């Protein structure tokens, strides 16, 4: 081989070697990038704000929160996200930007040392983190964990989405004792559903009527598990459920703010209006309220239509979740209604895992929430708050199964209270 050909060969070999090395480098970099931890919000009800990557495995995550129609009362009570490529890595996540405002009073914070987020390895089965670190000065919660699986879902409480509700309603439509109706549409056009359960072979004229309502606030997913537990029981073949269907008409509004539950919001509808406020304000005669707050407008219309029937509603419970308190309150004042509600309060504490902070209270100031239906139409309605912190009766944080169990307990106790009312 002459010198020219030898030089050309050596140059070609060097170029091939260089290209091969460059290819290996690119492949290695691609593999490394593919293995980087990523955050995913591309699913129903997901929510998370700005993410600060402090290291390959350390992150500072800002909670988005939601403000009302005035740009006030920011609430940071919901986050729900997935982390991928996490298996075997020692990860630190700090949740921040939690401080907001409640009833125009700054400083509200939905976290604390006993407010423990939940995680899932499959997006369906949830458990609380074994430990957290809450910084009371910075109002931040830090999680440290080493996942075994390559994906982990993290949320404030176990999520319950409109898709979950749709599956439940599909099952109920097959039940001969249940009627599923669409009573209206949300701001974004989603169905607002109502379920009626009773024995259709017995006239309703001699029956009592109870009403259970959930998810006026989207973040309060625990109320949806309670609702599902109540509906699964009362439509079942259980002899106790069948006996109650003979005597009572059960009505359920299972998810009022469907848009918020789909979009990862907190308390307000797509127009920014808190769905547990403005009930006194919403006048069914004015279309402006239908445009701004259809969730309240349609639900209120259904409740008032039922109340205007010959018999009306005997007891209504409007369910909510809160951080550390658990209680009932009402705007009712007449002695007969208060007697019924106090009886229900006693039965609830004695027969269920409801763990009240105090006995039922009567509102001294007229509220704008669903309780205002009493003043407007004498609907015997109670607001129920269920805590997400440790339940002393359970000696742990409530699980989804606890909520489902409570649903059966709750609807049985509501039935018992109204049936006892007619006893001599």
N, C-alpha and C positions, 0 to 999 in steps of 0.2 A: 504494500500500500504506500503510495507516494505521500509526501508530507502534506500536500494540499488536501487529499482525500482523508488523511488521518485527522487533520485539524477539523475538517468539516464533520467527520464522524463524532469526534470528541465534543464538538459544539452541540451537535444534535442530541447526544447522550445527556449532556448537562442540561439542555433545555427540557428533555423528557423528565429527567430527575426533578428539576425545579418545578415543573408543572404537576408532577405526582405529589411532591411535598406540599405544594399549594392546595391541591385537591384535598389531601389528608387534613390540612389545617382548616379548610372551609367546612369539611364534614364534621370535624371535632367541634368547631364553633357552633355549627348547627345543632349538634347533639347537646351541647352545653346549653344553648338557648332553649331547646325543646324541654330541657330538664328544669329550667327556671320555674319558680313558683308563679302561678298566674291566678288572677281573680276573675270570676265569671259572674255576671249579673243577667245573663241571657235566659231568664226563666221567670215564670209567673210569681209576682209578689216580691221579687228581689229588690234590695235597696242597699246602697252604700255610697258614700261620698268620696272625697279625695283620699288617695292612698299614698302615704309616704313610705318609700322603701329605704329603710335605714341600713339594711345589710341583705344578704341573700335570703335570710330566714327571719328577719326582724322587720315588722311593719307597724306603722301608726295609721289607723283607719278612722277617718272622720265620718260621723253619722250625719246623714242628710237632714233629717227632721222635716217638718212641714209647718208652714204658717197659715193663719186664717185669711179670710178675704180682705182684712185690713192690713195684712203684713205684720200682724202681732201674734202673740201666743204660740211661738215656735215650740213644737214638741219633738223631742228626739227619742221617741219610744220604739222605733222600729229599725232594725237592720237585719238583713238576710242575704247571705252571699255564699259562694262556693270558692274554695281554693283547690287548685289542681297541681299535680306533680309534687306532692307533699310526703309521700311514704318514706318513713324512716328519718325524717328531718326534724331537728329540734327547733320548733317554731315559736316565735313570740309575736303576739298581736295585741296592740293597745288600742282600745276603743276610746275615742275622744270626741270633743265637740258635742257633749251631752247636755250642757246647761241650756235651758230655754226659759219659757215663760208660761204661767198658768193663770187664767183669769186676770190678765194684764199685770201680773206681779212677777217681775224678773227673778231668776234664780232657781226655777224648777229643774230638778235633775232626776231622771228616771232610773238611776243606778245607785248602788250602795253595796256594802259588804255582803248582804244576803240576797242580792239580785244577781242570780247566776245564769249566764247565757247557756244555750243548749247547742249540741252538735249532733251530726248524723253522718254515717259512713255510706248511706245509700239514698239520702234525701227523703226517706220515709219514716225510719225509726229513730227516735230522738232520745237523748239523755243529757243531763246537766253535766257541765265540766266539773271534775272532782274538786278543783280549787281555783280561786281567782285571787287577784290582788287589786283592791280598790284603793286608790289614792284620794282621800277625802279632800285634800287641799286642791289638787288639780282637777278633781272630779273626772277621773279616768279609771277604766277597768283594764287590767292586763291579764291575758291568757297565755299560758305556756303549755305546749303539748307536742307530742311526737306521734303523728298518725301512723297506723299500720297500713291503711289503704292509701291509694294515690290521690283520692279526692276526699274533701271534708266540707260539709255544709255547716254554717254557723248562723244562729239566729237569736233574737232576744227571747222568744218563747217558741214552742213548736208551731210551725205555720199551718194554716188551714185555708186553702185557696178556693176560688170559685169553681175550679175543676173538681176539687174534693166534694164541694156541695153538689155539683152536677151529677156526680156518680151516686151520691146519696138520693137525690131526687129521682134519678132513673130507677133506682130500686123501689122507691116509694110508689112510683106510678104503677107498679105491678101489684100493689097491695090493694085488696078490695075495700079496705076501710079507710083509705087515704085519698084525698083529692089534692093535687098539686096545681096551683093556679099562678099565672103571671099577672100581678096586680099593677104593674107599671114598668117604666124604663128609667134607668139612671141617666145622668148627664151625658155619658158616653154611649148610651144605647143598650146597656146590658139589662137583662131581665131582673126584676125584683119579684121574688116568689113568696107565696103564702101556701102553707100546708094545713089542711083541715082533716082531723082524724076523729071518727066516731063510728058507732054501729049504725049503718044506714037502714037497717031493718027495724029500728026503734025510732019513733018520732022524736024530733029534737025538742018539742014543746015542753017536755018535763025534765029536760036535762040542764045541768049547770054548764057554764062556759068558762074555760081558763085560756089564757094567752101567754105564750112565752116568746121573747124577742132577743135577738143576738146581733152582734157586729154592727152597731151604729158607729163604732170606732174600729177602724180596720186593724189596728195593731192587736186588738184584744182577742186573739185567736183562741184562747182558752174557752171563751164562751161558745165557739162553734163546736168544739169537742163535747161540751156539755149539751148543746142542742142536739148533736147527733146521737148521744147516748139516750136522751129523752125520746127522740123520734124512733130510734131502733127498738126501744122497749115498747112504746105505746102502740106500735104497729105490728108487734110480734104475736106469736101464737101462745105466749105465756098466759095462763088462766087469769092471773092478776090483771094483765093489760086488757084482756077481753071483758072482764067484769067492769073495769073503769070506762071502757068505750060504751057500755050499755047506759051509763049514767051521766056522761060528760061529753061535751063537744070540745075538743082540743084544737086550738089554733096556734100556728107557729109562723113567725116571720124570721127565717133563719139567717139572713144576711142582708142587712139594709144598705150598707155602703159597699156595694159590689165592686164599683170602680176602684175604690181605695184598696180593697182586698186583692185586686188583680194587679195594681200598679205599685204596690209597696209603699202606700201612704200611711198616715198615722190616725188622724181624727176627722179630717175635713173632706168634703166631696171634691169633685174635679173643678168646681167653681170656688173652692176655698171655704165653704161654709161648714162649720162643725155640725155633724149630723146628730148630735145629742143636744144641741142648742137650737134656738129659733122655733121650737114647737109651738110656743105661745104666739109667736109672730106670724107663722105661716097660716094664711087665710085661704081656705079652699076656693073662695069666690074670686080670687085674683090670679090671673095667669102668670104674673111676674114671679110669684113664689114657685109655681110649677116649673118655670124656666130655670130659676136659680137653684132651687132645692127640691128637685123631683123626688128624691129618696124620702124626704120627710113628707112631702105633699101626698104621694101615693100611699104610703104606710099609714099616715094619719087618716086619710080618707077611708081605708079599709077598717081601721079600728073604730072610727066614729060610726061607720055603717053598721058594724056589729053591735055597738053600744046602743044604737037607736032602735034595734029590734025589740020585740015585746019584752024579752027577758034581759038582754044586755050581757055584759061581761061581769063575771063574779070575782075574778082575780087575774091580774096581769103582772108579770115580772119582766122587767127590762134588764137584761144581764150586761155586766161590764167587768173588766179586769182592772185592778190597780196594783201598785207595787207591794205595799205592806199592810193595808187595811182590808177588812172584810166586814160588810155590814149591809143593812137594809135601811132605806129611808123613803118617806112618802110625803105627799102634800095633803093627803086625806085628813078630814077632820070629823066627819060624822061618826057617832059612837058605834054603830053597827059595823061599819067598814073597819074602824080601828080595832074593834074586838076580833074580827076575822083575821086581820093582819097580824095582830099580836099572837093569836093562836098559831098562825102559820110560822111566825118567828120562833116560837117555842118548839114546834114540831121540827123545824129545819135544824135547829141546834141539837136537838135530842136524837134525831133519826138519820142524819146525814153527816158527811165529812165537812160540812160548812162550819167554819170556826170563827164566829163573830167577834170583832173587836169590842162591840157593845151591842146592847139590845136595839131594836128598831127605833129610829128617830123620826120625828115629824118636822118637816122643813118650817123654819120660822119666817123665812123670806121666800116669797113666791119665785120659784126658779123658772128658767126658760126651757128646761129639758122635758123629757117625756112625762115626767110627773105632773106637768101643767095640764095634762089631759083630765086630771081630776077636777080642777077648777072650771075647765071649759065644758066638760060633759059628764062629770062625776064617774069617770073611769077609775075603778079601784086599782091603781097602778103603783107598784113599788120599784124603786131602783135597787138592784143588787150588785154589789161590788165583791169580786172574788180575787183574793191576793195571789200574786205569783211568787212571793217569798215563801219561806218555810211555814208549813201548816203544823201547828202544835199537835193537832189530832193525829196527823199522819207521821209526825216527827221527821219530816223531810219536805223537799220541794214537791208540789203536785206534778204528777206525770199526766200524759195524755189519757192513760187508762183510768187514772183517778177522776179526770174530768168526765170521761164517758160513764163511769160508775155513778158519779154525782148527777148526771143527767137523768138517769132512772130514778134515783132517790128524790131529786127535785120535783119531777112531774108527779110522782106518787104522793109526795107531801102536799103539793098544790091541790091535788085531787082530794086528799083526806081533809084538808082545811075547809074546802068549800062544801064537801058532803057533810062534815060535822056541823056546819052552819045551819043545816035544815033539820038537825035533830032537835027534839023537844028538850 
